[in-house]
Amino acid sequence: MNRRNFCIVLCMLCALCACGEKKVEAKRYPMQGEVKALDASAKTATIAAGKIGDWMEAMTMEYKVQPETDFQKLHVGDKIEATVVVEEPRYYVTDVKVVK
């Protein structure tokens, strides 16, 4: 096989491999919880949350908060409602609302 044919076959194989990849759809879950700690440098919040859909049982864990404007409105002790976005293996909290 000459170099030109090899390049054509290689390009075709790459195209076929790319067609087989499926982007995993992000899952979104409502969350209710209480902010236990904040890390301003990492933009994370430790949140004690109830059960989160079929993704997570009730527990306290650290979540990245996006966008930064949502992180800025948080204080330790705040009760919140938010959305957890799961894009395995990554997850983060967004649409944060502080509730009374």
C-alpha positions in Angstrom: 0.0 0.0 0.0 1.5 3.3 -1.0 1.6 6.3 1.4 -1.4 8.1 -0.2 -3.7 5.1 0.2 -2.5 4.6 3.7 -3.4 8.2 4.6 -6.8 7.8 3.0 -7.5 4.6 5.0 -6.3 6.2 8.2 -8.5 9.3 7.7 -11.5 7.0 7.0 -10.9 5.0 10.2 -10.6 8.2 12.2 -13.9 9.5 10.8 -15.6 6.2 11.7 -14.2 6.2 15.2 -15.5 9.8 15.7 -19.0 8.8 14.5 -19.2 6.1 17.2 -18.6 8.5 20.0 -21.7 9.7 21.8 -21.6 12.7 24.0 -23.2 11.8 27.4 -26.2 14.1 28.1 -25.8 16.0 31.3 -28.3 15.1 34.0 -29.8 17.8 36.2 -31.3 17.3 39.6 -33.0 19.6 42.1 -31.2 20.0 45.4 -32.1 21.3 48.8 -29.5 21.7 51.5 -27.5 23.8 53.9 -24.1 25.4 53.3 -21.6 24.0 55.9 -18.3 25.5 54.5 -17.0 27.6 51.6 -13.6 27.6 49.8 -13.2 30.9 48.0 -10.0 29.8 46.2 -11.6 26.7 44.7 -15.1 28.1 44.4 -16.5 25.1 46.2 -19.2 24.8 48.9 -19.6 21.9 51.4 -23.4 21.3 51.4 -25.4 19.0 53.6 -28.1 18.0 51.1 -31.1 15.6 51.0 -31.4 12.8 48.5 -30.5 14.0 45.0 -32.8 12.1 42.6 -31.4 8.7 41.6 -27.8 10.1 41.7 -26.9 10.5 45.4 -28.3 9.6 48.8 -28.5 12.3 51.5 -25.0 13.3 52.6 -22.6 16.2 53.2 -20.1 16.8 50.4 -18.1 19.4 48.5 -19.5 20.8 45.3 -18.0 23.2 42.7 -20.4 26.2 42.3 -20.9 27.7 38.9 -21.0 30.5 37.8 -18.9 32.5 40.2 -21.9 34.9 40.8 -23.8 32.0 42.4 -20.8 31.2 44.6 -20.5 34.9 45.7 -24.0 35.0 47.2 -23.4 32.0 49.6 -22.6 32.2 53.3 -22.1 29.4 55.8 -25.4 28.5 57.3 -27.5 29.4 54.3 -30.3 27.1 53.3 -30.4 26.7 49.6 -32.2 25.3 46.6 -30.1 24.6 43.6 -29.6 22.4 40.6 -26.9 19.7 40.5 -25.5 19.1 37.0 -23.9 15.7 36.5 -21.6 15.1 33.5 -19.8 12.0 34.7 -17.3 12.1 36.3 -17.8 15.9 36.8 -20.6 17.5 38.8 -21.3 21.0 39.9 -24.1 23.1 41.5 -25.8 26.0 39.7 -29.0 28.1 39.8 -28.4 28.6 43.5 -31.2 30.3 45.5 -30.9 31.2 49.1 -34.2 30.4 50.9 -35.5 31.3 54.3 
